[in-house]
Amino acid sequence: MHHSRQRYVVVGCGGLGAAATYWLSRAAGGQVLALERHALGHDHGASQDHSRIIRYAQHQDAYAALAPAAYDTWRDVERVSAQPLVTETGGLVIEDVEARKFTDTGSRNIGGYAAVAHRQGVDFELLGARAVMRRWPQFRLHGSEQAFYQRRSGIVDARRANATHIALARGHGAEIREHSPVRALRPAAGHVEVVLDDEVIRAEHVVVAADARSNEVLDGLVELPLTILQEQVTYYATPNLLDFAPSRFPVFMWHGAENFYGFPVHGEVATKLGQHMGGHEVTADSRTYEPDPLRQKRQEEFLAEYLPGFGGPELYTKTCLYTIPPDHHFVLDTVRHAPRVSVAVGAGHAFKFASLIGRILAELATTGRTRHPIDTFALDRPALTDPGWGRTFHV
């Protein structure tokens, strides 16, 4: 067994790991080794594909408080790379009030978004169904819908962002190793042993960004109560390219009997739609790559009713994994009894914050603290430590 030393090791090169690798290498002048179980850009996890929604609009203060720094961080990465990563399209949250009137939605409703935006000083508009259709005649609403519009919402390109973080990290001297699964982490005096198939690396600090394989990597250090869901999105080769161009059509989230989210034409010559939290429970090994035909049909029915021009021949449907704690909040913290190990789990909605989370992980690894508010995401919160914690959180 070969032995080596490394100052910082990052486990996982998806959205959060790639970002952490860049920000660590920038802070530490190289001295960073990133280990990826698969090939870079693989589609076995949560970070592939062209588009994720980025928004100031949040229904919880913990995320709204981080949103300005998330935008600033993406702009910083764009500046140093000359890669376009964020496309602002405007964003709609549409709620079918009639369909949800008997559902307890917590703060995930128009009122919740408006209250948080008001508290955080985010500008927004509230629109009735007619006003939405006047501005965006692509929608065909029934009249019982209300909408929240925020002009700075948009798209962050996940695949391009990951590749950009990795390229920038290499430019700062980081080493990236593909096909390098981590078999164990063993804290020792003054370092952590990172055990690979044919090597043991002594690291000063380890950042674990392994998402669906977090517990596998952290085995013996901490056990997180994570649920893994197989989610999916579909691209539609719409014939109506002008109507659904990013300059004419916003990203949107739909809260009705089902929850959907959609994108204008971006990344592919096609629109994109997904159902929020519609997936089956799986593991990283048991998951399939087969789309669920029921969800495909449900999406087609939704589009036929509310967005008739958005659809078209199916270009393809892609599956991905969401790794979700019981309260649906991120995990972003250092392990208390192993302070040389930090952990990030994205909870299925982290990509909009990915570069900022990487920056925070770099701060935790290099200084032991961060200036950003992350208490909500602590490892010792009741949702992660109390087996009786109720599943009362609203998504």
C-alpha positions in Angstrom: 0.0 0.0 0.0 1.5 3.3 -1.1 1.5 6.2 1.4 1.5 10.0 0.6 0.8 13.3 2.1 -1.6 16.1 1.0 -2.7 19.3 2.7 -6.3 19.3 1.5 -8.4 16.4 0.1 -11.8 16.9 -1.5 -14.0 13.7 -1.8 -16.4 14.1 -4.8 -16.2 16.4 -7.8 -19.8 17.2 -8.4 -21.2 20.7 -8.0 -20.1 21.2 -4.4 -16.9 19.3 -4.5 -15.7 21.0 -7.7 -16.4 24.4 -6.2 -14.6 23.5 -2.9 -11.6 22.3 -4.9 -11.4 25.6 -6.8 -11.8 27.8 -3.7 -9.4 25.7 -1.6 -6.8 25.8 -4.4 -7.2 29.5 -4.7 -6.8 30.0 -0.9 -4.0 27.4 -0.5 -2.0 27.9 -3.7 -2.6 24.3 -4.9 -1.9 21.7 -2.2 -5.4 20.3 -3.0 -6.2 16.8 -4.2 -9.7 16.1 -5.5 -10.9 12.5 -5.7 -13.8 11.5 -8.0 -15.2 8.0 -7.9 -16.4 8.2 -11.5 -15.2 10.2 -14.5 -15.6 14.0 -14.3 -19.0 15.2 -15.6 -20.6 11.9 -15.0 -24.4 11.5 -14.7 -24.5 9.2 -11.6 -25.2 11.9 -9.1 -27.0 15.2 -8.9 -24.8 17.7 -10.7 -25.0 16.9 -14.4 -27.1 18.7 -17.1 -27.3 22.3 -18.4 -29.6 24.2 -16.1 -30.6 24.9 -12.5 -32.8 27.7 -11.2 -31.0 30.4 -9.4 -33.0 33.0 -7.4 -33.1 35.6 -4.7 -36.7 34.5 -4.2 -36.8 32.0 -1.3 -39.5 31.0 1.2 -37.0 30.6 4.0 -34.7 33.2 5.4 -31.8 30.8 5.8 -31.5 30.6 2.0 -32.5 34.1 1.2 -29.7 35.3 3.5 -27.2 33.5 1.3 -28.6 34.4 -2.1 -26.8 37.7 -2.6 -23.4 36.1 -1.8 -24.3 33.2 -4.1 -24.9 35.6 -7.1 -21.7 37.5 -6.2 -19.7 34.3 -6.1 -20.9 33.1 -9.5 -20.0 36.5 -11.0 -16.5 36.3 -9.5 -16.0 32.8 -11.1 -17.4 34.2 -14.4 -14.9 37.1 -14.2 -11.8 35.0 -13.7 -12.9 32.3 -16.3 -14.7 34.4 -19.0 -17.3 31.5 -19.0 -21.0 32.5 -19.0 -22.5 30.6 -16.1 -25.6 32.6 -15.0 -28.4 33.7 -17.4 -31.0 35.9 -15.8 -34.4 35.3 -17.2 -36.8 36.5 -14.5 -38.6 33.9 -12.4 -42.2 33.1 -11.6 -43.6 31.2 -8.7 -47.2 30.3 -9.6 -49.6 29.0 -7.1 -52.9 27.4 -7.9 -54.6 28.6 -4.8 -57.8 26.6 -5.5 -55.9 23.3 -5.9 -53.9 23.9 -2.6 -56.6 25.4 -0.3 -56.8 22.2 1.8 -53.1 21.6 1.9 -50.8 22.9 4.7 -47.9 24.2 2.6 -45.9 25.8 5.5 -44.2 28.8 4.0 -43.8 27.3 0.5 -46.5 29.5 -1.0 -46.9 33.0 -2.4 -47.3 34.5 1.1 -44.2 32.8 2.3 -42.1 34.0 -0.7 -43.5 37.5 -0.3 -42.8 37.7 3.5 -39.2 36.5 3.1 -38.6 38.8 0.2 -40.0 41.7 2.2 -37.8 40.9 5.2 -34.7 40.5 3.0 -35.3 43.6 0.9 -35.8 41.7 -2.4 -37.9 43.5 -5.0 -40.8 41.5 -6.4 -44.3 41.7 -8.0 -47.4 39.9 -7.1 -49.6 39.1 -10.2 -53.0 37.6 -10.7 -53.7 35.1 -13.4 -54.8 37.7 -16.0 -51.7 39.8 -15.4 -49.5 36.7 -15.9 -51.1 35.9 -19.2 -51.0 39.5 -20.4 -47.2 39.6 -19.8 -46.5 35.9 -20.8 -49.3 34.8 -23.2 -47.5 31.4 -23.3 -49.4 30.5 -20.1 -53.1 29.4 -20.2 -54.3 29.9 -16.6 -57.7 29.2 -15.1 -58.1 32.3 -13.0 -57.5 30.8 -9.5 -53.7 31.2 -9.8 -51.5 33.8 -8.2 -47.9 34.6 -9.0 -44.8 36.0 -7.5 -42.3 37.5 -10.0 -38.7 38.3 -9.3 -36.7 39.8 -12.2 -33.2 38.5 -11.2 -34.1 34.8 -11.2 -32.5 32.8 -13.9 -30.4 29.8 -14.9 -27.0 28.6 -13.7 -25.4 26.1 -16.1 -24.4 23.1 -13.9 -22.2 21.2 -16.3 -20.3 24.3 -17.4 -19.9 25.5 -13.8 -18.4 22.2 -12.7 -16.0 22.1 -15.6 -15.1 25.8 -15.0 -14.4 25.2 -11.3 -12.2 22.2 -12.1 -10.2 24.0 -14.8 -9.6 27.0 -12.5 -8.6 24.7 -9.7 -6.0 23.0 -12.0 -4.8 26.5 -12.9 -4.1 27.1 -9.2 -2.2 23.8 -8.9 -4.9 21.4 -7.7 -4.6 17.7 -8.7 -7.8 16.0 -9.8 -8.0 12.2 -9.9 -10.9 10.4 -11.6 -11.9 6.8 -10.9 -10.7 7.1 -7.3 -13.3 5.9 -4.8 -12.5 6.6 -1.1 -12.9 3.5 1.0 -12.5 5.0 4.5 -11.6 8.1 6.4 -9.6 7.5 9.6 -8.9 10.6 11.8 -5.5 10.3 13.5 -3.3 12.7 15.6 -2.9 15.8 13.5 -4.2 14.4 10.2 -6.9 12.3 8.5 -6.0 9.1 6.7 -7.9 8.9 3.3 -7.9 5.2 2.3 -8.0 4.4 -1.4 -7.7 1.0 -3.1 -4.0 1.2 -3.5 -2.9 4.2 -1.4 -3.4 5.9 2.0 -3.2 9.7 1.9 -2.4 11.7 5.1 -4.4 14.9 4.8 -4.5 18.0 7.0 -8.2 18.4 6.2 -10.8 16.5 4.2 -13.9 17.9 2.6 -16.6 15.3 1.9 -19.0 16.3 -0.9 -20.1 12.8 -1.8 -23.9 13.5 -1.7 -25.7 10.1 -2.2 -22.5 8.3 -0.9 -21.9 10.5 2.1 -22.6 7.8 4.7 -20.4 5.4 2.8 -17.5 7.8 2.9 -18.2 9.0 6.5 -18.7 5.4 7.8 -17.7 5.3 11.5 -17.5 9.1 11.8 -21.1 10.2 11.5 -24.3 8.6 10.3 -26.7 11.0 8.6 -30.4 10.2 8.2 -30.5 10.7 4.4 -33.2 9.8 1.9 -32.1 9.3 -1.7 -34.7 9.9 -4.4 -34.4 9.2 -8.1 -35.7 12.4 -9.8 -36.0 13.2 -13.5 -36.3 16.1 -16.0 -37.6 16.0 -19.6 -36.4 18.1 -22.5 -39.1 18.9 -25.2 -38.1 19.9 -28.7 -40.6 22.7 -28.8 -41.3 24.2 -32.3 -41.9 27.6 -30.6 -38.3 28.7 -30.1 -39.0 32.4 -30.0 -41.8 32.2 -27.5 -39.7 30.2 -25.1 -36.4 32.0 -25.6 -34.7 33.1 -22.3 -35.3 36.7 -23.2 -39.1 36.1 -23.5 -39.9 33.4 -21.1 -38.9 33.1 -17.4 -37.9 30.1 -15.3 -40.9 29.1 -13.3 -42.0 27.0 -10.3 -45.6 25.7 -10.2 -47.3 24.9 -7.0 -50.6 23.1 -7.5 -51.9 19.6 -7.1 -48.4 18.7 -8.2 -45.2 20.8 -8.1 -43.3 21.4 -11.3 -40.4 23.6 -12.4 -39.6 24.7 -15.9 -36.9 26.4 -18.1 -36.9 28.3 -21.4 -34.8 27.0 -24.3 -31.3 26.7 -22.9 -28.5 24.2 -23.2 -30.4 22.1 -25.7 -32.7 23.4 -28.5 -35.5 22.5 -26.2 -37.5 23.5 -23.1 -37.1 21.6 -19.9 -39.6 20.5 -17.2 -39.3 18.5 -14.0 -41.6 17.5 -11.1 -40.3 18.6 -7.7 -39.9 15.7 -5.3 -41.8 13.2 -7.4 -39.2 10.5 -7.2 -38.9 7.0 -5.8 -36.6 6.1 -2.9 -33.4 4.4 -4.1 -29.7 4.0 -3.1 -26.7 5.2 -5.1 -26.3 1.5 -6.2 -29.9 0.4 -6.6 -31.0 3.5 -8.7 -31.9 2.9 -12.3 -31.5 5.3 -15.2 -34.9 4.5 -16.5 -37.5 7.4 -16.5 -40.8 6.9 -14.8 -43.5 6.9 -17.5 -46.1 8.0 -15.0 -44.2 11.2 -14.3 -43.6 11.7 -18.0 -47.4 11.5 -18.6 -48.2 13.7 -15.7 -45.9 16.4 -17.1 -47.4 16.1 -20.6 -50.9 16.6 -19.1 -49.8 19.6 -17.1 -48.2 21.2 -20.2 -51.3 20.5 -22.4 -53.5 22.3 -19.8 -51.3 25.3 -18.8 -48.5 25.8 -21.3 -49.5 24.3 -24.6 -46.7 25.7 -26.7 -43.9 24.6 -24.3 -44.1 20.9 -25.3 -43.0 19.1 -28.4 -41.4 15.8 -29.2 -39.5 14.4 -26.2 -35.8 15.0 -26.8 -34.8 12.9 -23.8 -35.5 12.4 -20.1 -32.7 12.3 -17.6 -32.6 10.9 -14.1 -30.6 12.2 -11.2 -30.4 11.7 -7.4 -31.6 14.0 -4.6 -30.0 13.3 -1.2 -32.3 14.7 1.4 -32.1 15.1 5.2 -35.4 14.8 7.1 -35.8 18.7 7.3 -34.8 19.1 3.7 -32.0 21.6 4.7 -28.4 21.4 3.5 -25.7 19.9 5.6 -22.7 22.2 5.8 -20.5 21.8 8.8 -17.4 20.4 10.4 -17.6 17.0 12.2 -17.4 17.9 16.0 -15.3 14.9 17.1 -13.3 14.9 13.8 -12.6 18.6 13.3 -10.4 17.9 10.3 -13.4 16.6 8.3 -16.0 18.9 6.8 -19.2 17.7 5.1 -21.6 19.2 2.6 -24.9 17.6 1.4 -27.0 19.5 -1.1 -30.5 18.2 -0.2 -31.6 18.3 -3.8 -31.6 22.1 -4.1 -28.0 23.3 -3.6 -26.7 24.0 -7.1 -27.8 27.6 -7.1 -25.5 28.1 -4.1 -22.7 25.7 -5.3 -19.8 28.1 -5.8 -20.7 29.9 -2.5 -20.9 26.5 -0.7 -17.5 25.6 -2.1 -16.2 28.9 -0.8 -17.6 28.3 2.6 -16.1 24.8 2.7 -12.7 26.3 1.9 -13.1 28.8 4.7 -14.1 26.0 7.2 -11.1 23.9 6.0 -8.5 26.7 6.2 -9.7 28.8 9.1 -12.3 26.6 11.0 -15.1 29.1 10.5 -17.0 31.1 7.9 -18.4 34.6 7.8 -21.6 33.3 6.1 -24.7 32.3 8.2 -24.8 28.5 8.1 -26.2 27.6 11.6 -29.4 26.1 10.0 -27.2 23.5 8.2 -25.3 22.2 11.3 -24.6 18.6 11.9 -25.9 18.7 15.5 -29.4 20.0 14.7 -32.3 17.9 16.0 -33.4 16.8 12.5 -30.1 14.9 12.1 -29.5 13.8 15.7 -33.0 13.1 17.1 -34.4 9.8 15.8 -37.9 10.9 16.8 -37.7 14.2 14.9 -41.1 14.5 13.1 -41.4 14.7 9.3 -43.3 17.9 9.4 -41.2 20.0 7.1 -42.7 21.3 3.9 -41.0 21.1 0.6 
